[in-house]
Amino acid sequence: MILTDDLTAQERTLLELTATPAATLLGAASMILRTTLFSEDPAGWVDMWQARPDLARIEWSDGPELADVVAHLAAKDYEGQIEGVPGLRITSHDDRSAKMLWLGAPTPVVLHLTRQLS
């Protein structure tokens, strides 16, 4: 049966579990990555998921370097023009992994990035 009226209690419960700040952050990050880096230098595979409402992960194989992904995602101000994900800050990174913090939700969301090499 297709639901047509207001949200049911079961739908509200499912939305509380899935429509989280971490999911919002993953959506914003995927829009940037899909239209920039991953279209220019395709990865072997990409996986994104939310571990908790305040924790998200993005992993990929080959494709763009981690430093390039971090640089594209981090919020930047170019003469009053915001680029990257608004509110996303770099916490730490090395050659294979990075940790970022998104301040765009009432509770900050940690984003872990990992590039796997084949």
Rosetta blueprint (number, residue, H / E / L):
1 M L
2 I L
3 L L
4 T L
5 D L
6 D L
7 L L
8 T L
9 A H
10 Q H
11 E H
12 R H
13 T H
14 L H
15 L H
16 E H
17 L H
18 T H
19 A L
20 T L
21 P H
22 A H
23 A H
24 T H
25 L H
26 L H
27 G H
28 A H
29 A H
30 S H
31 M H
32 I H
33 L H
34 R H
35 T H
36 T L
37 L H
38 F H
39 S H
40 E H
41 D L
42 P L
43 A L
44 G L
45 W E
46 V E
47 D E
48 M E
49 W E
50 Q E
51 A E
52 R E
53 P L
54 D L
55 L E
56 A E
57 R E
58 I E
59 E E
60 W E
61 S E
62 D L
63 G L
64 P L
65 E L
66 L H
67 A H
68 D H
69 V H
70 V H
71 A H
72 H H
73 L H
74 A L
75 A L
76 K E
77 D E
78 Y E
79 E L
80 G L
81 Q E
82 I E
83 E E
84 G L
85 V L
86 P L
87 G L
88 L E
89 R E
90 I E
91 T E
92 S E
93 H E
94 D L
95 D L
96 R L
97 S E
98 A E
99 K E
100 M E
101 L E
102 W E
103 L L
104 G L
105 A L
106 P L
107 T L
108 P L
109 V E
110 V E
111 L E
112 H E
113 L E
114 T E
115 R E
116 Q E
117 L L
118 S L
